[in-house]
Amino acid sequence: MTSHDVVVRVRRATGESSIGHLGTLDPMATGVLPLLLGKYTRLAQFFGSLEKTYTGTTRFGFATDTYDAEGQASGESGSVSLTLEQVRSAAAQFLGEIEQMPPPFSAKKTGGKRAHELARAGETPKLKAARITVKAFEITAFDGDAAAFRMTVSAGGYVRSVAHEMGVALGCGAHLASLRRVAAGPFGIEEAISLADIEGQAKDTLEARMPHPRTLLPELPAVTADAFSVGRLRNGAAVNLPEFSAAATVKIFEGQRNLIAIGRRIAGTLFQPMVVLG
């Protein structure tokens, strides 16, 4: 499934027409795909670029044109004679800020077209290297031709490219054999709801399992507005929030659960709604 396929199925299961995701997950991969439903789609701009954490397996011996197990082998498959220490030493070269070339089969745009569209048509996409950060990269196991890993990478980073480049560095070719996203920003796999559960549970049951609205965007202070202020906010007017004179942006609630607006301080303790959720 593509990330769009997941959105379509969730839309059908929940009856919610307005759904968006916070970062594409490769069709081969499993794991966390954060979705914003209904009025919460208006919050997408505040999540920015989410750091991702993955677990997976890199297989050594040959590279592929897609840099993963779904592609065609590039060149002959060779025998592998590596040690755990060699693999960990190669992995260490990718820690920190690096210049990374995206895979030719990727969603990156070049000349107005997706790179994977050009690659499938037999063309060579003209891609540019991007600066990314690999915050953590641990080789957790190695059995001779496959290395299990855990990696945390900034937005825009391709784990497939790291697997491919490790094969180049070690002189034996490599590709990504499996991938699971275990976290996307603050959203971890422990709290994730499976697609089967979404399609098989009642709507009120699902809502009870979703993150409490006050836990969203934890870096923003939360304030409960009185009835007068709620009315003004819903009409797009600024309100006075004296207890938040030091905050630049706040989450504004009606009661405990109803997030009605994100407000920005425009002067003193006066906050203007940036987004009104209703």
Steps between C-alpha positions, in 0.01 A plus 500: 500500500599858439437767763215626281346150504498513880329840497231365264430201725487712817268745326269213405512344847440819698275691262733799542565665162777733613815297582867571445826333605817649649760344273492225239591145599660290223266225371751233608516635853272436797444696818391846604309727261360799693160610364311822568122465481228758458570840652844384615626509140533876560783425745732349238699824469592491870657154494773607258749236390485197727811305598454128427627186674522169313598140554586276208743273323771573244603207280852491357617330181329703227342839441165568330377782277246611763747451788254257664374143464227599254747600229703318238848383591780722374790283389589152616431369847824433684608318811524701818782480747436765761529527875272678744781745570536587130127561465488716813802697381330566167179606676691749715597692185136602451442649845445874529442748219562347158438579135264234369398425143132393480425166330411521128171331588368763741229763528749783451403735217731589213389694195143496628481120518552247778838328482341154511286584195811589301690195627219263403498657153868412463630852559761605755354758740721802561493509878687721742657394827326623814648571842340276762582391853531140613454546873551134596601189305551176690574159348311273737580160341698347213482148359746499210314673218227692684522770765210602723502868595324783679528850354370847583515741208381852425216572260597445138748223578485171308591184688524326161780733398692423819469126431619548142794720599608252768526238227718737297720574802544130576557408135236227485175672407199522731131578504226559755327167568237613752392821670267589786437855621469486876463874563417817310566800719296456821294214353630157603398155386391409854205738470425430134164354395515224240312531174309184592381662824397816319293296258359271768421721799218742574574870451464587870742220592755635254463854629573379852830351377615812319741745666335746737487841326701660783793269426529628142777752430638468855741789444204742498342604834129418538240741634127458564307803377180634657174518304552865399850431363381185321241703315756761392747236386239327287442833327873545439543773762796536737462418871688594814689217672691669784650181641692435175688826451825312431361252245517565126239239403238314706234229467160632604231263630132515582476261793745212531491342154368749244796668333351807337803700382873549478578859600809716453592792721472828309562747786539469874250235609280531189475184288365478145368164371725361226275201440141460625387139537146576608 
